[in-house]
Amino acid sequence: MAVRKGCMTSTTKAVSRIVPLDVQSARALGWTLTAGVAGNARPMIAPDIPDNRNQTPYQFRLAYFYLTKTIARYTNDVDLQATVEFTGPATPCGAAA
């Protein structure tokens, strides 16, 4: 399987990061499955990459960029919400990921 990743530019800060485009790619890149989002939401923090509402299971939905990590959320296969979360490195676009 080919690893799918993309360069995402934040809508809230002047930063871009490499983000896996699906759950399989996140796993292949060594990202850590954080858990489901239920009970783990951060309602007061706007995502850097807003929810694209992709309802295909295990596809990229939204992302949060922090100084030392990137959190990406993916659509689950139950209620098609963004409830699968992975944490990975803060890899800038243009760097080897």
CNS distance restraints for C-alpha pairs under 8 A (distance, minus, plus):
assign (resid   2 and name CA) (resid  25 and name CA) 7.70 0.50 0.50
assign (resid   3 and name CA) (resid  20 and name CA) 7.70 0.50 0.50
assign (resid   3 and name CA) (resid  24 and name CA) 7.67 0.50 0.50
assign (resid   3 and name CA) (resid  25 and name CA) 4.82 0.50 0.50
assign (resid   3 and name CA) (resid  28 and name CA) 6.85 0.50 0.50
assign (resid   3 and name CA) (resid  29 and name CA) 7.69 0.50 0.50
assign (resid   4 and name CA) (resid  20 and name CA) 5.88 0.50 0.50
assign (resid   4 and name CA) (resid  21 and name CA) 5.46 0.50 0.50
assign (resid   4 and name CA) (resid  22 and name CA) 6.93 0.50 0.50
assign (resid   4 and name CA) (resid  25 and name CA) 5.66 0.50 0.50
assign (resid   5 and name CA) (resid  18 and name CA) 6.53 0.50 0.50
assign (resid   5 and name CA) (resid  19 and name CA) 5.45 0.50 0.50
assign (resid   5 and name CA) (resid  20 and name CA) 4.11 0.50 0.50
assign (resid   5 and name CA) (resid  21 and name CA) 5.02 0.50 0.50
assign (resid   5 and name CA) (resid  22 and name CA) 7.95 0.50 0.50
assign (resid   5 and name CA) (resid  25 and name CA) 7.19 0.50 0.50
assign (resid   6 and name CA) (resid  18 and name CA) 5.56 0.50 0.50
assign (resid   6 and name CA) (resid  19 and name CA) 5.48 0.50 0.50
assign (resid   6 and name CA) (resid  20 and name CA) 6.41 0.50 0.50
assign (resid   6 and name CA) (resid  21 and name CA) 6.57 0.50 0.50
assign (resid   7 and name CA) (resid  16 and name CA) 6.52 0.50 0.50
assign (resid   7 and name CA) (resid  17 and name CA) 5.60 0.50 0.50
assign (resid   7 and name CA) (resid  18 and name CA) 4.67 0.50 0.50
assign (resid   7 and name CA) (resid  19 and name CA) 6.40 0.50 0.50
assign (resid   7 and name CA) (resid  93 and name CA) 5.61 0.50 0.50
assign (resid   8 and name CA) (resid  16 and name CA) 5.40 0.50 0.50
assign (resid   8 and name CA) (resid  17 and name CA) 5.40 0.50 0.50
assign (resid   8 and name CA) (resid  18 and name CA) 6.25 0.50 0.50
assign (resid   8 and name CA) (resid  19 and name CA) 6.66 0.50 0.50
assign (resid   8 and name CA) (resid  49 and name CA) 7.26 0.50 0.50
assign (resid   8 and name CA) (resid  93 and name CA) 7.85 0.50 0.50
assign (resid   9 and name CA) (resid  14 and name CA) 7.76 0.50 0.50
assign (resid   9 and name CA) (resid  15 and name CA) 6.07 0.50 0.50
assign (resid   9 and name CA) (resid  16 and name CA) 4.19 0.50 0.50
assign (resid   9 and name CA) (resid  17 and name CA) 6.60 0.50 0.50
assign (resid   9 and name CA) (resid  48 and name CA) 7.84 0.50 0.50
assign (resid   9 and name CA) (resid  49 and name CA) 7.30 0.50 0.50
assign (resid  10 and name CA) (resid  14 and name CA) 6.52 0.50 0.50
assign (resid  10 and name CA) (resid  15 and name CA) 5.72 0.50 0.50
assign (resid  10 and name CA) (resid  16 and name CA) 5.91 0.50 0.50
assign (resid  10 and name CA) (resid  48 and name CA) 4.63 0.50 0.50
assign (resid  10 and name CA) (resid  49 and name CA) 5.65 0.50 0.50
assign (resid  10 and name CA) (resid  65 and name CA) 7.77 0.50 0.50
assign (resid  11 and name CA) (resid  48 and name CA) 5.40 0.50 0.50
assign (resid  11 and name CA) (resid  49 and name CA) 6.27 0.50 0.50
assign (resid  11 and name CA) (resid  50 and name CA) 7.81 0.50 0.50
assign (resid  12 and name CA) (resid  46 and name CA) 7.80 0.50 0.50
assign (resid  12 and name CA) (resid  47 and name CA) 7.77 0.50 0.50
assign (resid  12 and name CA) (resid  48 and name CA) 5.43 0.50 0.50
assign (resid  13 and name CA) (resid  48 and name CA) 7.37 0.50 0.50
assign (resid  15 and name CA) (resid  92 and name CA) 7.71 0.50 0.50
assign (resid  16 and name CA) (resid  92 and name CA) 5.79 0.50 0.50
assign (resid  16 and name CA) (resid  93 and name CA) 5.79 0.50 0.50
assign (resid  17 and name CA) (resid  65 and name CA) 7.76 0.50 0.50
assign (resid  17 and name CA) (resid  70 and name CA) 7.91 0.50 0.50
assign (resid  17 and name CA) (resid  90 and name CA) 6.60 0.50 0.50
assign (resid  17 and name CA) (resid  91 and name CA) 5.51 0.50 0.50
assign (resid  17 and name CA) (resid  92 and name CA) 4.39 0.50 0.50
assign (resid  17 and name CA) (resid  93 and name CA) 5.05 0.50 0.50
assign (resid  18 and name CA) (resid  90 and name CA) 7.80 0.50 0.50
assign (resid  18 and name CA) (resid  91 and name CA) 5.67 0.50 0.50
assign (resid  18 and name CA) (resid  92 and name CA) 6.02 0.50 0.50
assign (resid  18 and name CA) (resid  93 and name CA) 5.44 0.50 0.50
assign (resid  18 and name CA) (resid  97 and name CA) 7.00 0.50 0.50
assign (resid  19 and name CA) (resid  70 and name CA) 7.88 0.50 0.50
assign (resid  19 and name CA) (resid  72 and name CA) 7.20 0.50 0.50
assign (resid  20 and name CA) (resid  25 and name CA) 5.54 0.50 0.50
assign (resid  20 and name CA) (resid  26 and name CA) 5.19 0.50 0.50
assign (resid  20 and name CA) (resid  29 and name CA) 7.88 0.50 0.50
assign (resid  20 and name CA) (resid  60 and name CA) 7.43 0.50 0.50
assign (resid  20 and name CA) (resid  72 and name CA) 7.94 0.50 0.50
assign (resid  21 and name CA) (resid  25 and name CA) 6.68 0.50 0.50
assign (resid  21 and name CA) (resid  26 and name CA) 7.55 0.50 0.50
assign (resid  21 and name CA) (resid  59 and name CA) 6.16 0.50 0.50
assign (resid  21 and name CA) (resid  60 and name CA) 5.03 0.50 0.50
assign (resid  22 and name CA) (resid  26 and name CA) 6.38 0.50 0.50
assign (resid  22 and name CA) (resid  58 and name CA) 5.61 0.50 0.50
assign (resid  22 and name CA) (resid  59 and name CA) 4.41 0.50 0.50
assign (resid  22 and name CA) (resid  60 and name CA) 5.35 0.50 0.50
assign (resid  22 and name CA) (resid  74 and name CA) 6.97 0.50 0.50
assign (resid  23 and name CA) (resid  27 and name CA) 6.27 0.50 0.50
assign (resid  23 and name CA) (resid  58 and name CA) 5.29 0.50 0.50
assign (resid  23 and name CA) (resid  59 and name CA) 6.54 0.50 0.50
assign (resid  23 and name CA) (resid  60 and name CA) 7.65 0.50 0.50
assign (resid  23 and name CA) (resid  74 and name CA) 6.90 0.50 0.50
assign (resid  24 and name CA) (resid  28 and name CA) 6.16 0.50 0.50
assign (resid  24 and name CA) (resid  58 and name CA) 7.90 0.50 0.50
assign (resid  25 and name CA) (resid  29 and name CA) 6.08 0.50 0.50
assign (resid  26 and name CA) (resid  30 and name CA) 6.42 0.50 0.50
assign (resid  26 and name CA) (resid  31 and name CA) 5.26 0.50 0.50
assign (resid  26 and name CA) (resid  32 and name CA) 7.92 0.50 0.50
assign (resid  26 and name CA) (resid  86 and name CA) 7.13 0.50 0.50
assign (resid  27 and name CA) (resid  31 and name CA) 5.52 0.50 0.50
assign (resid  27 and name CA) (resid  32 and name CA) 7.27 0.50 0.50
assign (resid  27 and name CA) (resid  33 and name CA) 7.93 0.50 0.50
assign (resid  29 and name CA) (resid  97 and name CA) 7.87 0.50 0.50
assign (resid  30 and name CA) (resid  88 and name CA) 7.56 0.50 0.50
assign (resid  31 and name CA) (resid  86 and name CA) 6.07 0.50 0.50
assign (resid  31 and name CA) (resid  87 and name CA) 5.61 0.50 0.50
assign (resid  31 and name CA) (resid  88 and name CA) 4.66 0.50 0.50
assign (resid  31 and name CA) (resid  89 and name CA) 7.71 0.50 0.50
assign (resid  32 and name CA) (resid  86 and name CA) 5.29 0.50 0.50
assign (resid  32 and name CA) (resid  87 and name CA) 5.17 0.50 0.50
assign (resid  32 and name CA) (resid  88 and name CA) 6.42 0.50 0.50
assign (resid  33 and name CA) (resid  84 and name CA) 7.79 0.50 0.50
assign (resid  33 and name CA) (resid  85 and name CA) 6.06 0.50 0.50
assign (resid  33 and name CA) (resid  86 and name CA) 4.43 0.50 0.50
assign (resid  33 and name CA) (resid  87 and name CA) 6.55 0.50 0.50
assign (resid  34 and name CA) (resid  84 and name CA) 7.92 0.50 0.50
assign (resid  34 and name CA) (resid  85 and name CA) 5.40 0.50 0.50
assign (resid  34 and name CA) (resid  86 and name CA) 5.12 0.50 0.50
assign (resid  34 and name CA) (resid  87 and name CA) 6.24 0.50 0.50
assign (resid  35 and name CA) (resid  83 and name CA) 7.94 0.50 0.50
assign (resid  35 and name CA) (resid  84 and name CA) 6.26 0.50 0.50
assign (resid  35 and name CA) (resid  85 and name CA) 5.59 0.50 0.50
assign (resid  35 and name CA) (resid  86 and name CA) 7.35 0.50 0.50
assign (resid  36 and name CA) (resid  40 and name CA) 7.48 0.50 0.50
assign (resid  36 and name CA) (resid  83 and name CA) 4.84 0.50 0.50
assign (resid  36 and name CA) (resid  84 and name CA) 4.85 0.50 0.50
assign (resid  36 and name CA) (resid  85 and name CA) 5.91 0.50 0.50
assign (resid  37 and name CA) (resid  41 and name CA) 5.73 0.50 0.50
assign (resid  37 and name CA) (resid  82 and name CA) 7.41 0.50 0.50
assign (resid  37 and name CA) (resid  83 and name CA) 4.62 0.50 0.50
assign (resid  37 and name CA) (resid  84 and name CA) 6.41 0.50 0.50
assign (resid  37 and name CA) (resid  85 and name CA) 6.49 0.50 0.50
assign (resid  38 and name CA) (resid  83 and name CA) 6.69 0.50 0.50
assign (resid  46 and name CA) (resid  50 and name CA) 7.76 0.50 0.50
assign (resid  46 and name CA) (resid  64 and name CA) 7.94 0.50 0.50
assign (resid  47 and name CA) (resid  51 and name CA) 7.83 0.50 0.50
assign (resid  47 and name CA) (resid  62 and name CA) 6.76 0.50 0.50
assign (resid  47 and name CA) (resid  63 and name CA) 5.74 0.50 0.50
assign (resid  47 and name CA) (resid  64 and name CA) 4.94 0.50 0.50
assign (resid  47 and name CA) (resid  65 and name CA) 7.81 0.50 0.50
assign (resid  48 and name CA) (resid  62 and name CA) 7.67 0.50 0.50
assign (resid  48 and name CA) (resid  63 and name CA) 5.83 0.50 0.50
assign (resid  48 and name CA) (resid  64 and name CA) 5.08 0.50 0.50
assign (resid  48 and name CA) (resid  65 and name CA) 6.20 0.50 0.50
assign (resid  49 and name CA) (resid  62 and name CA) 5.14 0.50 0.50
assign (resid  49 and name CA) (resid  63 and name CA) 4.98 0.50 0.50
assign (resid  49 and name CA) (resid  64 and name CA) 6.73 0.50 0.50
assign (resid  50 and name CA) (resid  61 and name CA) 7.72 0.50 0.50
assign (resid  50 and name CA) (resid  62 and name CA) 5.32 0.50 0.50
assign (resid  50 and name CA) (resid  63 and name CA) 7.08 0.50 0.50
assign (resid  51 and name CA) (resid  61 and name CA) 5.15 0.50 0.50
assign (resid  51 and name CA) (resid  62 and name CA) 4.60 0.50 0.50
assign (resid  51 and name CA) (resid  63 and name CA) 7.97 0.50 0.50
assign (resid  52 and name CA) (resid  61 and name CA) 5.32 0.50 0.50
assign (resid  52 and name CA) (resid  62 and name CA) 6.61 0.50 0.50
assign (resid  53 and name CA) (resid  61 and name CA) 6.11 0.50 0.50
assign (resid  54 and name CA) (resid  59 and name CA) 6.83 0.50 0.50
assign (resid  54 and name CA) (resid  60 and name CA) 7.16 0.50 0.50
assign (resid  54 and name CA) (resid  61 and name CA) 5.94 0.50 0.50
assign (resid  54 and name CA) (resid  75 and name CA) 6.99 0.50 0.50
assign (resid  55 and name CA) (resid  59 and name CA) 7.70 0.50 0.50
assign (resid  55 and name CA) (resid  75 and name CA) 6.19 0.50 0.50
assign (resid  55 and name CA) (resid  80 and name CA) 5.36 0.50 0.50
assign (resid  55 and name CA) (resid  81 and name CA) 7.21 0.50 0.50
assign (resid  56 and name CA) (resid  75 and name CA) 6.56 0.50 0.50
assign (resid  56 and name CA) (resid  77 and name CA) 7.98 0.50 0.50
assign (resid  56 and name CA) (resid  80 and name CA) 7.24 0.50 0.50
assign (resid  57 and name CA) (resid  74 and name CA) 7.57 0.50 0.50
assign (resid  57 and name CA) (resid  75 and name CA) 4.99 0.50 0.50
assign (resid  57 and name CA) (resid  76 and name CA) 5.11 0.50 0.50
assign (resid  57 and name CA) (resid  77 and name CA) 4.89 0.50 0.50
assign (resid  57 and name CA) (resid  80 and name CA) 6.54 0.50 0.50
assign (resid  58 and name CA) (resid  74 and name CA) 5.31 0.50 0.50
assign (resid  58 and name CA) (resid  75 and name CA) 4.91 0.50 0.50
assign (resid  58 and name CA) (resid  76 and name CA) 5.62 0.50 0.50
assign (resid  58 and name CA) (resid  77 and name CA) 7.09 0.50 0.50
assign (resid  58 and name CA) (resid  84 and name CA) 7.60 0.50 0.50
assign (resid  59 and name CA) (resid  74 and name CA) 5.19 0.50 0.50
assign (resid  59 and name CA) (resid  75 and name CA) 5.62 0.50 0.50
assign (resid  60 and name CA) (resid  72 and name CA) 7.22 0.50 0.50
assign (resid  60 and name CA) (resid  73 and name CA) 6.20 0.50 0.50
assign (resid  60 and name CA) (resid  74 and name CA) 4.52 0.50 0.50
assign (resid  60 and name CA) (resid  75 and name CA) 6.71 0.50 0.50
assign (resid  61 and name CA) (resid  72 and name CA) 7.56 0.50 0.50
assign (resid  61 and name CA) (resid  73 and name CA) 5.62 0.50 0.50
assign (resid  61 and name CA) (resid  74 and name CA) 5.01 0.50 0.50
assign (resid  61 and name CA) (resid  75 and name CA) 6.35 0.50 0.50
assign (resid  61 and name CA) (resid  82 and name CA) 6.20 0.50 0.50
assign (resid  62 and name CA) (resid  72 and name CA) 5.94 0.50 0.50
assign (resid  62 and name CA) (resid  73 and name CA) 5.41 0.50 0.50
assign (resid  62 and name CA) (resid  74 and name CA) 7.17 0.50 0.50
assign (resid  62 and name CA) (resid  82 and name CA) 7.80 0.50 0.50
assign (resid  63 and name CA) (resid  70 and name CA) 7.11 0.50 0.50
assign (resid  63 and name CA) (resid  71 and name CA) 5.53 0.50 0.50
assign (resid  63 and name CA) (resid  72 and name CA) 4.33 0.50 0.50
assign (resid  63 and name CA) (resid  73 and name CA) 6.13 0.50 0.50
assign (resid  64 and name CA) (resid  70 and name CA) 5.88 0.50 0.50
assign (resid  64 and name CA) (resid  71 and name CA) 5.08 0.50 0.50
assign (resid  64 and name CA) (resid  72 and name CA) 6.48 0.50 0.50
assign (resid  65 and name CA) (resid  69 and name CA) 6.54 0.50 0.50
assign (resid  65 and name CA) (resid  70 and name CA) 4.78 0.50 0.50
assign (resid  65 and name CA) (resid  71 and name CA) 6.52 0.50 0.50
assign (resid  65 and name CA) (resid  90 and name CA) 7.28 0.50 0.50
assign (resid  66 and name CA) (resid  70 and name CA) 5.91 0.50 0.50
assign (resid  66 and name CA) (resid  90 and name CA) 7.19 0.50 0.50
assign (resid  67 and name CA) (resid  90 and name CA) 6.80 0.50 0.50
assign (resid  68 and name CA) (resid  89 and name CA) 6.54 0.50 0.50
assign (resid  68 and name CA) (resid  90 and name CA) 5.37 0.50 0.50
assign (resid  69 and name CA) (resid  87 and name CA) 6.78 0.50 0.50
assign (resid  69 and name CA) (resid  88 and name CA) 5.66 0.50 0.50
assign (resid  69 and name CA) (resid  89 and name CA) 4.56 0.50 0.50
assign (resid  69 and name CA) (resid  90 and name CA) 4.43 0.50 0.50
assign (resid  70 and name CA) (resid  87 and name CA) 5.74 0.50 0.50
assign (resid  70 and name CA) (resid  88 and name CA) 5.22 0.50 0.50
assign (resid  70 and name CA) (resid  89 and name CA) 5.67 0.50 0.50
assign (resid  70 and name CA) (resid  90 and name CA) 5.28 0.50 0.50
assign (resid  71 and name CA) (resid  85 and name CA) 6.92 0.50 0.50
assign (resid  71 and name CA) (resid  86 and name CA) 5.80 0.50 0.50
assign (resid  71 and name CA) (resid  87 and name CA) 4.52 0.50 0.50
assign (resid  71 and name CA) (resid  88 and name CA) 6.40 0.50 0.50
assign (resid  72 and name CA) (resid  85 and name CA) 5.78 0.50 0.50
assign (resid  72 and name CA) (resid  86 and name CA) 5.45 0.50 0.50
assign (resid  72 and name CA) (resid  87 and name CA) 6.46 0.50 0.50
assign (resid  73 and name CA) (resid  82 and name CA) 5.77 0.50 0.50
assign (resid  73 and name CA) (resid  83 and name CA) 6.48 0.50 0.50
assign (resid  73 and name CA) (resid  84 and name CA) 5.46 0.50 0.50
assign (resid  73 and name CA) (resid  85 and name CA) 4.43 0.50 0.50
assign (resid  73 and name CA) (resid  86 and name CA) 6.44 0.50 0.50
assign (resid  74 and name CA) (resid  81 and name CA) 7.96 0.50 0.50
assign (resid  74 and name CA) (resid  82 and name CA) 5.10 0.50 0.50
assign (resid  74 and name CA) (resid  83 and name CA) 6.30 0.50 0.50
assign (resid  74 and name CA) (resid  84 and name CA) 5.01 0.50 0.50
assign (resid  74 and name CA) (resid  85 and name CA) 6.33 0.50 0.50
assign (resid  75 and name CA) (resid  80 and name CA) 5.49 0.50 0.50
assign (resid  75 and name CA) (resid  81 and name CA) 5.23 0.50 0.50
assign (resid  75 and name CA) (resid  82 and name CA) 4.35 0.50 0.50
assign (resid  75 and name CA) (resid  83 and name CA) 6.06 0.50 0.50
assign (resid  75 and name CA) (resid  84 and name CA) 6.28 0.50 0.50
assign (resid  76 and name CA) (resid  80 and name CA) 5.27 0.50 0.50
assign (resid  76 and name CA) (resid  81 and name CA) 5.95 0.50 0.50
assign (resid  76 and name CA) (resid  82 and name CA) 6.30 0.50 0.50
assign (resid  76 and name CA) (resid  83 and name CA) 5.80 0.50 0.50
assign (resid  76 and name CA) (resid  84 and name CA) 5.90 0.50 0.50
assign (resid  91 and name CA) (resid  95 and name CA) 6.57 0.50 0.50
assign (resid  91 and name CA) (resid  96 and name CA) 7.83 0.50 0.50
assign (resid  91 and name CA) (resid  97 and name CA) 6.50 0.50 0.50
